[in-house]
């Protein structure tokens, strides 16, 4: 892989990831798989720290089981650092290259991600060059990828919660606007509905949530992940 080939790979990765983000798709697996294949890695994993500072696997290649083993090794193994690229050796996985902040020193924030790749027998000089050259792009890209995935997870959780409570999409929409302090007449104007229709939606919401008060309804909705806090 020439320097030009590496540059093309990095630009294409950035372009595809941003397109996935704009399309509301998960880009974490895309990033993990693309660099793993480009660098001829046998295993790759995209990892971060959750709110409790515990290790969390966000994407893996070629499967989650092997990725989990690499995640633990990358988080705790001894390493030699060259900027945001960290090198280590593992008795089974072989050479491990970690791109991103140092997990061992807990330098990863909640939207930060670290990409770890391994290959028995070690990576080629061209692969090392690709990983080093992609480090800056990944540092800039990963917070956006992580936030996109977080939005998608929130939307999926909200949809599941709404389905469990038998709430329609419109009822959730009305509930969200209600949580923002809007009155029924203002909600009606915002959604292009009549005030009577909005009151009907609110009546349905209260009935399904088993409440009679807007503040309690909003509190329950937020606790269930139905609407943004």
KEPA-478785 format. One record per residue: residue in one letter; chain; x, y, z of N, C-alpha, C in turn. Coordinates in Angstrom, 2 decimals. Layout:
N
a | A | X | Y | Z | X | Y | Z | X | Y | Z
...
END
This chain:
229
x | A | 0.85 | -1.20 | 0.00 | 0.00 | 0.00 | 0.00 | 0.88 | 1.25 | 0.00
x | A | 0.75 | 2.06 | -1.04 | 1.55 | 3.27 | -1.14 | 0.96 | 4.37 | -0.26
x | A | 1.70 | 5.47 | -0.16 | 1.21 | 6.60 | 0.63 | -0.09 | 7.15 | 0.03
x | A | -0.16 | 7.16 | -1.29 | -1.38 | 7.63 | -1.95 | -2.55 | 6.69 | -1.65
x | A | -2.29 | 5.39 | -1.66 | -3.34 | 4.42 | -1.34 | -3.84 | 4.62 | 0.09
x | A | -2.90 | 4.88 | 1.00 | -3.30 | 5.09 | 2.40 | -4.15 | 6.35 | 2.53
x | A | -3.77 | 7.40 | 1.83 | -4.53 | 8.65 | 1.89 | -5.94 | 8.43 | 1.34
x | A | -6.06 | 7.68 | 0.26 | -7.37 | 7.39 | -0.32 | -8.21 | 6.59 | 0.65
x | A | -7.61 | 5.62 | 1.32 | -8.33 | 4.80 | 2.30 | -8.88 | 5.65 | 3.43
x | A | -8.07 | 6.57 | 3.93 | -8.49 | 7.42 | 5.05 | -9.60 | 8.37 | 4.62
x | A | -9.45 | 8.98 | 3.44 | -10.48 | 9.90 | 2.94 | -11.79 | 9.16 | 2.72
x | A | -11.73 | 7.97 | 2.12 | -12.94 | 7.19 | 1.88 | -13.60 | 6.78 | 3.20
x | A | -12.79 | 6.43 | 4.19 | -13.34 | 6.07 | 5.50 | -14.08 | 7.26 | 6.10
x | A | -13.47 | 8.43 | 6.07 | -14.11 | 9.63 | 6.61 | -15.41 | 9.94 | 5.87
x | A | -15.37 | 9.84 | 4.54 | -16.54 | 10.14 | 3.73 | -17.68 | 9.17 | 4.02
x | A | -17.36 | 7.89 | 4.07 | -18.39 | 6.88 | 4.33 | -18.96 | 7.01 | 5.74
x | A | -18.10 | 7.31 | 6.71 | -18.56 | 7.46 | 8.09 | -19.49 | 8.66 | 8.22
x | A | -19.13 | 9.78 | 7.61 | -19.98 | 10.96 | 7.69 | -21.31 | 10.74 | 6.96
x | A | -21.26 | 9.99 | 5.86 | -22.50 | 9.67 | 5.15 | -23.40 | 8.80 | 6.01
x | A | -22.79 | 7.86 | 6.74 | -23.56 | 6.99 | 7.63 | -24.18 | 7.81 | 8.76
x | A | -23.42 | 8.75 | 9.29 | -23.93 | 9.62 | 10.36 | -25.10 | 10.45 | 9.85
x | A | -24.94 | 11.05 | 8.68 | -26.00 | 11.88 | 8.10 | -27.26 | 11.05 | 7.81
x | A | -27.06 | 9.77 | 7.49 | -28.18 | 8.91 | 7.19 | -28.79 | 8.25 | 8.41
x | A | -28.28 | 8.59 | 9.59 | -28.81 | 8.01 | 10.81 | -28.41 | 6.57 | 11.02
x | A | -27.35 | 6.12 | 10.36 | -26.89 | 4.75 | 10.49 | -25.73 | 4.67 | 11.49
x | A | -25.48 | 3.46 | 11.97 | -24.38 | 3.25 | 12.91 | -23.07 | 3.20 | 12.13
x | A | -22.13 | 4.08 | 12.51 | -20.87 | 4.16 | 11.79 | -19.73 | 3.47 | 12.53
x | A | -19.95 | 3.05 | 13.77 | -18.86 | 2.45 | 14.55 | -18.35 | 1.15 | 13.92
x | A | -19.27 | 0.30 | 13.49 | -18.84 | -0.95 | 12.87 | -18.13 | -0.69 | 11.55
x | A | -18.58 | 0.32 | 10.83 | -17.94 | 0.69 | 9.57 | -16.48 | 1.07 | 9.78
x | A | -16.21 | 1.90 | 10.78 | -14.85 | 2.34 | 11.07 | -13.97 | 1.15 | 11.45
x | A | -14.50 | 0.31 | 12.33 | -13.74 | -0.84 | 12.82 | -13.39 | -1.80 | 11.69
x | A | -14.38 | -2.16 | 10.89 | -14.17 | -3.13 | 9.82 | -13.29 | -2.59 | 8.71
x | A | -13.48 | -1.32 | 8.34 | -12.71 | -0.74 | 7.24 | -11.22 | -0.71 | 7.54
x | A | -10.84 | -0.23 | 8.72 | -9.41 | -0.17 | 9.04 | -8.82 | -1.55 | 9.31
x | A | -9.65 | -2.46 | 9.83 | -9.16 | -3.82 | 10.05 | -8.79 | -4.48 | 8.72
x | A | -9.65 | -4.34 | 7.74 | -9.38 | -4.95 | 6.43 | -8.24 | -4.24 | 5.72
x | A | -8.20 | -2.91 | 5.82 | -7.14 | -2.16 | 5.14 | -5.77 | -2.49 | 5.70
x | A | -5.71 | -2.72 | 7.02 | -4.44 | -3.03 | 7.66 | -4.15 | -4.51 | 7.77
x | A | -5.04 | -5.33 | 7.20 | -4.87 | -6.79 | 7.22 | -4.81 | -7.33 | 8.65
x | A | -5.66 | -6.76 | 9.51 | -5.73 | -7.23 | 10.90 | -6.55 | -8.51 | 10.99
x | A | -6.21 | -9.36 | 11.92 | -6.98 | -10.59 | 12.15 | -8.16 | -10.32 | 13.08
x | A | -7.97 | -9.39 | 14.00 | -9.03 | -9.02 | 14.93 | -8.97 | -7.51 | 15.16
x | A | -10.14 | -6.89 | 15.33 | -10.19 | -5.46 | 15.63 | -11.38 | -5.20 | 16.54
x | A | -11.27 | -4.16 | 17.34 | -12.36 | -3.82 | 18.26 | -12.36 | -2.31 | 18.51
x | A | -13.55 | -1.75 | 18.57 | -13.71 | -0.34 | 18.92 | -14.26 | -0.27 | 20.32
x | A | -13.52 | 0.34 | 21.22 | -13.87 | 0.30 | 22.64 | -13.89 | 1.70 | 23.24
x | A | -14.56 | 1.81 | 24.38 | -14.62 | 3.05 | 25.14 | -14.90 | 2.74 | 26.59
x | A | -15.10 | 3.78 | 27.36 | -15.43 | 3.63 | 28.78 | -16.84 | 4.13 | 29.00
x | A | -17.66 | 3.36 | 29.74 | -19.02 | 3.81 | 30.02 | -19.01 | 4.80 | 31.17
x | A | -20.20 | 5.19 | 31.65 | -20.28 | 6.21 | 32.70 | -19.62 | 5.77 | 33.99
x | A | -19.51 | 4.46 | 34.19 | -18.84 | 3.94 | 35.38 | -17.37 | 3.68 | 35.16
x | A | -16.85 | 4.18 | 34.02 | -15.43 | 4.01 | 33.63 | -15.09 | 2.55 | 33.41
x | A | -16.11 | 1.77 | 33.04 | -15.88 | 0.36 | 32.72 | -15.74 | 0.20 | 31.21
x | A | -14.96 | -0.80 | 30.82 | -14.70 | -1.05 | 29.41 | -15.98 | -1.48 | 28.69
x | A | -16.22 | -0.89 | 27.52 | -17.41 | -1.24 | 26.74 | -17.01 | -1.44 | 25.29
x | A | -17.45 | -2.56 | 24.69 | -17.16 | -2.86 | 23.29 | -18.28 | -2.29 | 22.42
x | A | -17.92 | -1.43 | 21.47 | -18.91 | -0.80 | 20.60 | -18.99 | -1.46 | 19.22
x | A | -17.91 | -2.09 | 18.79 | -17.91 | -2.79 | 17.50 | -16.75 | -3.77 | 17.50
x | A | -16.91 | -4.86 | 16.75 | -15.85 | -5.85 | 16.71 | -15.71 | -6.48 | 15.33
x | A | -14.51 | -6.98 | 15.03 | -14.23 | -7.66 | 13.77 | -13.28 | -8.82 | 14.06
x | A | -13.47 | -10.02 | 13.55 | -14.60 | -10.43 | 12.71 | -15.84 | -10.86 | 13.51
x | A | -15.69 | -11.04 | 14.85 | -16.84 | -11.42 | 15.66 | -16.64 | -10.87 | 17.08
x | A | -17.73 | -10.83 | 17.85 | -17.69 | -10.23 | 19.19 | -16.83 | -11.02 | 20.17
x | A | -16.78 | -12.34 | 20.04 | -16.00 | -13.14 | 20.99 | -14.52 | -12.80 | 20.89
x | A | -13.98 | -12.82 | 19.70 | -12.56 | -12.50 | 19.52 | -12.30 | -11.03 | 19.83
x | A | -13.25 | -10.18 | 19.50 | -13.08 | -8.76 | 19.79 | -13.02 | -8.51 | 21.29
x | A | -13.81 | -9.27 | 22.08 | -13.80 | -9.09 | 23.53 | -12.46 | -9.43 | 24.14
x | A | -11.81 | -10.48 | 23.63 | -10.48 | -10.86 | 24.12 | -9.48 | -9.75 | 23.81
x | A | -9.55 | -9.21 | 22.61 | -8.65 | -8.12 | 22.22 | -8.90 | -6.87 | 23.05
x | A | -10.17 | -6.58 | 23.36 | -10.50 | -5.39 | 24.14 | -9.81 | -5.43 | 25.49
x | A | -9.88 | -6.56 | 26.17 | -9.23 | -6.68 | 27.48 | -7.73 | -6.55 | 27.37
x | A | -7.14 | -7.17 | 26.35 | -5.69 | -7.09 | 26.17 | -5.26 | -5.66 | 25.85
x | A | -6.03 | -4.98 | 25.02 | -5.67 | -3.62 | 24.64 | -5.79 | -2.65 | 25.81
x | A | -6.74 | -2.91 | 26.70 | -6.97 | -2.00 | 27.82 | -5.93 | -2.16 | 28.92
x | A | -5.36 | -3.33 | 29.06 | -4.51 | -3.58 | 30.21 | -3.07 | -4.00 | 29.88
x | A | -2.80 | -4.25 | 28.60 | -1.47 | -4.72 | 28.26 | -0.43 | -3.62 | 28.28
x | A | 0.84 | -3.99 | 28.55 | 1.93 | -3.03 | 28.49 | 2.14 | -2.57 | 27.06
x | A | 2.61 | -1.34 | 26.88 | 2.69 | -0.82 | 25.53 | 3.80 | 0.21 | 25.39
x | A | 4.14 | 0.42 | 24.13 | 5.04 | 1.51 | 23.76 | 4.20 | 2.50 | 22.96
x | A | 4.26 | 3.76 | 23.34 | 3.39 | 4.76 | 22.70 | 4.16 | 5.66 | 21.76
x | A | 3.53 | 5.92 | 20.64 | 4.05 | 6.88 | 19.67 | 2.91 | 7.83 | 19.32
x | A | 2.77 | 8.89 | 20.11 | 1.63 | 9.79 | 19.95 | 0.36 | 9.10 | 20.37
x | A | -0.62 | 9.07 | 19.48 | -1.90 | 8.42 | 19.77 | -1.94 | 6.99 | 19.26
x | A | -0.79 | 6.44 | 18.91 | -0.69 | 5.04 | 18.49 | 0.13 | 4.29 | 19.53
x | A | -0.45 | 3.22 | 20.08 | 0.19 | 2.46 | 21.14 | 0.44 | 1.03 | 20.66
x | A | 1.63 | 0.51 | 20.92 | 2.03 | -0.81 | 20.46 | 2.25 | -1.74 | 21.63
x | A | 1.81 | -2.98 | 21.49 | 1.99 | -3.98 | 22.55 | 2.08 | -5.36 | 21.92
x | A | 2.59 | -6.32 | 22.69 | 2.69 | -7.71 | 22.25 | 1.85 | -8.59 | 23.17
x | A | 1.17 | -9.56 | 22.58 | 0.33 | -10.48 | 23.34 | 0.73 | -11.91 | 22.96
x | A | 0.80 | -12.82 | 23.93 | 1.26 | -14.18 | 23.62 | 0.37 | -14.94 | 22.65
x | A | -0.90 | -14.60 | 22.56 | -1.83 | -15.30 | 21.66 | -2.21 | -14.43 | 20.47
x | A | -2.55 | -13.18 | 20.73 | -3.03 | -12.30 | 19.67 | -1.91 | -11.75 | 18.80
x | A | -0.70 | -11.76 | 19.30 | 0.42 | -11.21 | 18.56 | 0.57 | -9.72 | 18.79
x | A | 0.89 | -8.98 | 17.75 | 1.06 | -7.54 | 17.90 | -0.29 | -6.85 | 18.01
x | A | -0.39 | -5.93 | 18.97 | -1.61 | -5.14 | 19.16 | -1.27 | -3.68 | 18.92
x | A | -2.04 | -3.06 | 18.03 | -1.91 | -1.62 | 17.77 | -3.20 | -0.96 | 18.26
x | A | -3.05 | 0.03 | 19.13 | -4.20 | 0.75 | 19.65 | -4.12 | 2.20 | 19.20
x | A | -5.18 | 2.69 | 18.58 | -5.21 | 4.05 | 18.06 | -6.20 | 4.87 | 18.88
x | A | -5.72 | 5.95 | 19.50 | -6.59 | 6.80 | 20.30 | -5.97 | 7.09 | 21.65
x | A | -6.73 | 7.72 | 22.55 | -6.24 | 8.05 | 23.89 | -5.89 | 6.78 | 24.67
x | A | -5.16 | 6.96 | 25.75 | -4.71 | 5.83 | 26.56 | -5.82 | 5.38 | 27.50
x | A | -6.39 | 4.21 | 27.24 | -7.44 | 3.67 | 28.10 | -6.92 | 3.37 | 29.50
x | A | -5.71 | 2.86 | 29.57 | -5.15 | 2.47 | 30.86 | -5.04 | 3.66 | 31.80
x | A | -4.84 | 4.85 | 31.24 | -4.75 | 6.06 | 32.05 | -6.10 | 6.78 | 32.17
x | A | -7.17 | 6.13 | 31.67 | -8.55 | 6.68 | 31.75 | -8.63 | 8.07 | 31.11
x | A | -7.98 | 8.22 | 29.97 | -8.01 | 9.50 | 29.27 | -9.16 | 9.60 | 28.27
x | A | -9.99 | 8.56 | 28.18 | -11.08 | 8.54 | 27.22 | -12.34 | 9.13 | 27.84
x | A | -12.94 | 10.16 | 27.20 | -14.18 | 10.72 | 27.71 | -15.36 | 9.91 | 27.19
x | A | -16.58 | 10.30 | 27.56 | -17.73 | 9.45 | 27.28 | -18.03 | 9.30 | 25.80
x | A | -17.58 | 10.23 | 24.96 | -17.77 | 10.10 | 23.52 | -16.50 | 9.64 | 22.82
x | A | -15.47 | 9.36 | 23.59 | -14.21 | 8.92 | 23.01 | -14.25 | 7.44 | 22.66
x | A | -13.49 | 7.07 | 21.66 | -13.38 | 5.67 | 21.25 | -11.92 | 5.36 | 20.96
x | A | -11.56 | 4.11 | 21.18 | -10.21 | 3.64 | 20.90 | -10.33 | 2.42 | 19.98
x | A | -9.56 | 2.41 | 18.91 | -9.57 | 1.28 | 17.99 | -8.33 | 0.43 | 18.23
x | A | -8.54 | -0.85 | 18.51 | -7.43 | -1.78 | 18.72 | -7.46 | -2.83 | 17.63
x | A | -6.29 | -3.16 | 17.10 | -6.16 | -4.16 | 16.03 | -5.04 | -5.12 | 16.38
x | A | -5.17 | -6.37 | 16.02 | -4.12 | -7.33 | 16.33 | -3.84 | -8.24 | 15.14
x | A | -2.61 | -8.75 | 15.11 | -2.21 | -9.69 | 14.06 | -1.06 | -10.54 | 14.57
x | A | -1.26 | -11.85 | 14.52 | -0.17 | -12.76 | 14.89 | 0.94 | -12.63 | 13.86
x | A | 2.16 | -12.50 | 14.31 | 3.28 | -12.30 | 13.41 | 3.59 | -10.83 | 13.14
x | A | 2.66 | -9.97 | 13.57 | 2.91 | -8.54 | 13.46 | 2.38 | -7.92 | 12.18
x | A | 2.22 | -6.61 | 12.21 | 1.73 | -5.86 | 11.05 | 2.89 | -5.45 | 10.15
x | A | 2.59 | -5.24 | 8.90 | 3.59 | -4.80 | 7.94 | 3.92 | -3.32 | 8.16
x | A | 5.06 | -2.85 | 7.65 | 5.37 | -1.42 | 7.75 | 4.29 | -0.54 | 7.12
x | A | 3.71 | -1.01 | 6.02 | 2.65 | -0.25 | 5.37 | 1.42 | -0.12 | 6.27
x | A | 1.08 | -1.19 | 6.99 | -0.05 | -1.14 | 7.91 | 0.23 | -0.18 | 9.06
x | A | 1.45 | -0.23 | 9.59 | 1.83 | 0.70 | 10.66 | 1.71 | 2.14 | 10.18
x | A | 2.14 | 2.38 | 8.95 | 2.04 | 3.74 | 8.40 | 0.58 | 4.16 | 8.27
x | A | -0.29 | 3.23 | 7.84 | -1.71 | 3.53 | 7.72 | -2.31 | 3.89 | 9.07
x | A | -1.98 | 3.11 | 10.09 | -2.53 | 3.36 | 11.42 | -2.06 | 4.72 | 11.96
x | A | -0.79 | 5.01 | 11.75 | -0.24 | 6.28 | 12.24 | -0.88 | 7.46 | 11.52
x | A | -1.05 | 7.34 | 10.21 | -1.61 | 8.43 | 9.42 | -3.10 | 8.62 | 9.65
x | A | -3.79 | 7.57 | 10.10 | -5.23 | 7.67 | 10.35 | -5.56 | 8.15 | 11.76
x | A | -4.56 | 8.24 | 12.63 | -4.80 | 8.57 | 14.04 | -5.48 | 9.94 | 14.20
x | A | -4.98 | 10.95 | 13.50 | -5.57 | 12.29 | 13.63 | -7.01 | 12.31 | 13.12
x | A | -7.24 | 11.66 | 11.97 | -8.59 | 11.62 | 11.41 | -9.55 | 10.91 | 12.36
x | A | -9.12 | 9.82 | 12.96 | -9.97 | 9.09 | 13.90 | -10.27 | 9.91 | 15.15
x | A | -9.27 | 10.64 | 15.63 | -9.48 | 11.48 | 16.82 | -10.57 | 12.52 | 16.56
x | A | -10.58 | 13.08 | 15.36 | -11.59 | 14.07 | 15.00 | -12.95 | 13.43 | 14.72
x | A | -12.93 | 12.24 | 14.15 | -14.16 | 11.59 | 13.69 | -14.94 | 10.91 | 14.80
x | A | -14.25 | 10.25 | 15.73 | -14.92 | 9.36 | 16.65 | -15.97 | 10.01 | 17.56
x | A | -15.77 | 11.23 | 18.07 | -16.85 | 11.83 | 18.87 | -18.15 | 11.99 | 18.09
x | A | -18.05 | 12.30 | 16.79 | -19.24 | 12.45 | 15.96 | -19.90 | 11.08 | 15.73
x | A | -19.08 | 10.07 | 15.49 | -19.59 | 8.71 | 15.32 | -20.29 | 8.25 | 16.59
x | A | -19.65 | 8.51 | 17.74 | -20.21 | 8.07 | 19.02 | -21.53 | 8.77 | 19.32
x | A | -21.60 | 10.09 | 19.05 | -22.83 | 10.83 | 19.31 | -23.95 | 10.35 | 18.39
x | A | -23.62 | 10.04 | 17.15 | -24.61 | 9.52 | 16.22 | -25.18 | 8.20 | 16.71
x | A | -24.31 | 7.33 | 17.18 | -24.76 | 6.03 | 17.70 | -25.57 | 6.20 | 18.97
x | A | -25.19 | 7.17 | 19.78 | -25.95 | 7.44 | 21.01 | -27.36 | 7.92 | 20.68
x | A | -27.48 | 8.80 | 19.67 | -28.81 | 9.27 | 19.25 | -29.65 | 8.11 | 18.73
x | A | -29.02 | 7.23 | 17.95 | -29.76 | 6.09 | 17.40 | -30.23 | 5.16 | 18.51
x | A | -29.39 | 4.95 | 19.52 | -29.76 | 4.10 | 20.65 | -30.90 | 4.73 | 21.46
x | A | -30.83 | 6.06 | 21.66 | -31.90 | 6.75 | 22.37 | -33.22 | 6.64 | 21.61
x | A | -33.16 | 6.82 | 20.29 | -34.37 | 6.73 | 19.48 | -34.96 | 5.33 | 19.53
x | A | -34.10 | 4.32 | 19.48 | -34.58 | 2.94 | 19.54 | -35.20 | 2.64 | 20.90
x | A | -34.55 | 3.12 | 21.97 | -35.09 | 2.90 | 23.32 | -36.44 | 3.61 | 23.49
x | A | -36.54 | 4.83 | 22.94 | -37.79 | 5.58 | 23.03 | -38.90 | 4.87 | 22.27
x | A | -38.57 | 4.33 | 21.10 | -39.57 | 3.61 | 20.30 | -40.04 | 2.36 | 21.03
x | A | -39.10 | 1.65 | 21.67 | -39.46 | 0.45 | 22.43 | -40.36 | 0.81 | 23.61
x | A | -40.02 | 1.90 | 24.31 | -40.81 | 2.33 | 25.47 | -42.21 | 2.75 | 25.03
x | A | -42.29 | 3.46 | 23.89 | -43.60 | 3.90 | 23.38 | -44.46 | 2.70 | 23.00
x | A | -43.85 | 1.71 | 22.37 | -44.59 | 0.51 | 21.97 | -45.10 | -0.25 | 23.20
x | A | -44.25 | -0.31 | 24.24 | -44.65 | -1.02 | 25.46 | -45.84 | -0.34 | 26.13
x | A | -45.96 | 0.99 | 25.99 | -47.05 | 1.74 | 26.61 | -48.19 | 2.01 | 25.63
x | A | -48.04 | 1.48 | 24.41 | -49.07 | 1.64 | 23.37 | -49.29 | 3.09 | 22.98
x | A | -48.23 | 3.89 | 23.05 | -48.30 | 5.29 | 22.65 | -48.00 | 5.42 | 21.16
x | A | -48.75 | 6.25 | 20.46 | -48.48 | 6.49 | 19.05 | -47.35 | 7.50 | 18.90
x | A | -46.80 | 7.58 | 17.70 | -45.73 | 8.54 | 17.43 | -46.22 | 9.97 | 17.66
x | A | -47.46 | 10.26 | 17.27 | -48.00 | 11.59 | 17.47 | -48.17 | 11.92 | 18.95
x | A | -48.61 | 10.94 | 19.74 | -48.77 | 11.15 | 21.18 | -47.42 | 11.43 | 21.84
x | A | -46.39 | 10.74 | 21.40 | -45.05 | 10.99 | 21.94 | -44.58 | 12.39 | 21.53
x | A | -44.88 | 12.78 | 20.31 | -44.50 | 14.11 | 19.83 | -45.18 | 15.21 | 20.66
x | A | -46.46 | 15.02 | 20.93 | -47.19 | 15.97 | 21.76 | -46.60 | 16.00 | 23.17
x | A | -46.26 | 14.84 | 23.68 | -45.68 | 14.75 | 25.02 | -44.34 | 15.45 | 25.10
x | A | -43.54 | 15.34 | 24.04 | -42.24 | 16.01 | 24.00 | -42.42 | 17.53 | 24.05
x | A | -43.36 | 18.05 | 23.28 | -43.62 | 19.49 | 23.28 | -44.21 | 19.94 | 24.62
x | A | -45.02 | 19.08 | 25.21 | -45.57 | 19.39 | 26.53 | -44.44 | 19.53 | 27.54
x | A | -43.42 | 18.67 | 27.43 | -42.29 | 18.70 | 28.37 | -41.47 | 19.96 | 28.22
x | A | -41.59 | 20.62 | 27.05 | -40.85 | 21.86 | 26.80 | -41.60 | 23.08 | 27.30
x | A | -42.73 | 22.83 | 27.98 | -43.49 | 23.92 | 28.59 | -44.52 | 24.57 | 27.68
x | A | -44.78 | 23.96 | 26.52 | -45.75 | 24.54 | 25.60 | -47.18 | 24.20 | 26.02
x | A | -48.09 | 25.14 | 25.82 | -49.50 | 24.91 | 26.09 | -50.15 | 24.22 | 24.89
x | A | -51.34 | 23.67 | 25.12 | -52.01 | 22.91 | 24.07 | -52.20 | 23.72 | 22.80
x | A | -52.59 | 25.00 | 22.95 | -52.83 | 25.84 | 21.77 | -51.53 | 26.04 | 20.97
x | A | -50.42 | 26.22 | 21.69 | -49.13 | 26.40 | 21.01 | -48.69 | 25.10 | 20.35
x | A | -48.91 | 23.98 | 21.04 | -48.60 | 22.68 | 20.46 | -49.40 | 22.46 | 19.18
x | A | -50.67 | 22.85 | 19.22 | -51.53 | 22.70 | 18.04 | -50.98 | 23.50 | 16.87
x | A | -50.55 | 24.73 | 17.13 | -49.98 | 25.56 | 16.07 | -48.70 | 24.96 | 15.52
x | A | -47.85 | 24.47 | 16.43 | -46.57 | 23.89 | 16.02 | -46.77 | 22.67 | 15.12
x | A | -47.78 | 21.85 | 15.44 | -47.99 | 20.59 | 14.71 | -49.03 | 20.71 | 13.59
x | A | -49.65 | 21.89 | 13.48 | -50.66 | 22.06 | 12.45 | -51.94 | 21.30 | 12.77
x | A | -52.27 | 21.20 | 14.06 | -53.46 | 20.49 | 14.51 | -54.42 | 21.48 | 15.16
x | A | -55.63 | 21.04 | 15.41 | -56.57 | 21.86 | 16.16 | -56.31 | 21.65 | 17.65
x | A | -56.59 | 22.65 | 18.50 | -56.44 | 22.48 | 19.95 | -57.24 | 21.29 | 20.47
x | A | -58.41 | 21.07 | 19.90 | -59.23 | 19.94 | 20.33 | -58.51 | 18.61 | 20.09
x | A | -57.85 | 18.49 | 18.93 | -57.10 | 17.26 | 18.63 | -55.94 | 17.08 | 19.61
x | A | -55.26 | 18.16 | 19.93 | -54.15 | 18.08 | 20.88 | -54.66 | 17.64 | 22.25
x | A | -55.77 | 18.20 | 22.68 | -56.34 | 17.79 | 23.97 | -56.72 | 16.31 | 23.95
x | A | -57.18 | 15.82 | 22.82 | -57.51 | 14.41 | 22.70 | -56.26 | 13.55 | 22.83
x | A | -55.17 | 13.99 | 22.18 | -53.90 | 13.26 | 22.30 | -53.43 | 13.26 | 23.76
x | A | -53.53 | 14.40 | 24.42 | -53.09 | 14.49 | 25.81 | -53.94 | 13.59 | 26.71
x | A | -55.23 | 13.54 | 26.44 | -56.11 | 12.68 | 27.21 | -55.69 | 11.21 | 27.05
x | A | -55.35 | 10.83 | 25.83 | -54.89 | 9.47 | 25.57 | -53.58 | 9.18 | 26.30
x | A | -52.67 | 10.16 | 26.26 | -51.38 | 10.00 | 26.94 | -51.58 | 9.80 | 28.44
x | A | -52.39 | 10.66 | 29.06 | -52.63 | 10.55 | 30.50 | -53.25 | 9.19 | 30.83
x | A | -54.18 | 8.74 | 30.01 | -54.84 | 7.46 | 30.26 | -53.85 | 6.30 | 30.17
x | A | -53.01 | 6.32 | 29.14 | -52.06 | 5.22 | 28.94 | -50.96 | 5.21 | 30.01
x | A | -50.60 | 6.40 | 30.50 | -49.58 | 6.48 | 31.55 | -50.19 | 6.32 | 32.94
x | A | -51.52 | 6.37 | 33.02 | -52.19 | 6.22 | 34.31 | -52.02 | 7.42 | 35.21
x | A | -52.01 | 8.62 | 34.63 | -51.82 | 9.85 | 35.41 | -52.90 | 10.86 | 35.04
x | A | -52.97 | 11.95 | 35.81 | -53.94 | 13.01 | 35.54 | -53.28 | 14.39 | 35.54
x | A | -51.94 | 14.41 | 35.57 | -51.22 | 15.66 | 35.71 | -50.08 | 15.72 | 34.70
x | A | -49.91 | 16.87 | 34.04 | -48.89 | 17.00 | 33.01 | -47.48 | 16.83 | 33.56
x | A | -47.24 | 17.35 | 34.75 | -45.90 | 17.24 | 35.34 | -45.54 | 15.80 | 35.63
x | A | -46.51 | 15.04 | 36.15 | -46.27 | 13.62 | 36.43 | -46.07 | 12.86 | 35.12
x | A | -46.88 | 13.19 | 34.11 | -46.75 | 12.54 | 32.81 | -45.37 | 12.77 | 32.21
x | A | -44.89 | 14.01 | 32.27 | -43.57 | 14.35 | 31.74 | -42.48 | 13.63 | 32.53
x | A | -42.64 | 13.57 | 33.85 | -41.65 | 12.91 | 34.70 | -41.54 | 11.43 | 34.34
x | A | -42.69 | 10.77 | 34.17 | -42.70 | 9.35 | 33.81 | -42.10 | 9.15 | 32.42
x | A | -42.47 | 10.01 | 31.50 | -41.96 | 9.90 | 30.13 | -40.45 | 10.01 | 30.08
x | A | -39.90 | 10.92 | 30.85 | -38.45 | 11.06 | 30.90 | -37.79 | 9.87 | 31.55
x | A | -38.37 | 9.36 | 32.62 | -37.82 | 8.20 | 33.30 | -37.83 | 6.98 | 32.40
x | A | -38.84 | 6.88 | 31.53 | -38.95 | 5.74 | 30.61 | -38.13 | 5.92 | 29.34
x | A | -37.52 | 7.09 | 29.18 | -36.74 | 7.35 | 27.98 | -37.58 | 7.68 | 26.78
x | A | -38.85 | 8.02 | 27.00 | -39.75 | 8.34 | 25.90 | -39.40 | 9.68 | 25.25
x | A | -38.96 | 10.63 | 26.07 | -38.64 | 11.97 | 25.58 | -37.29 | 12.39 | 26.13
x | A | -36.74 | 13.41 | 25.53 | -35.43 | 13.91 | 25.97 | -35.54 | 14.55 | 27.33
x | A | -34.51 | 14.34 | 28.14 | -34.51 | 14.93 | 29.49 | -34.28 | 16.42 | 29.42
END
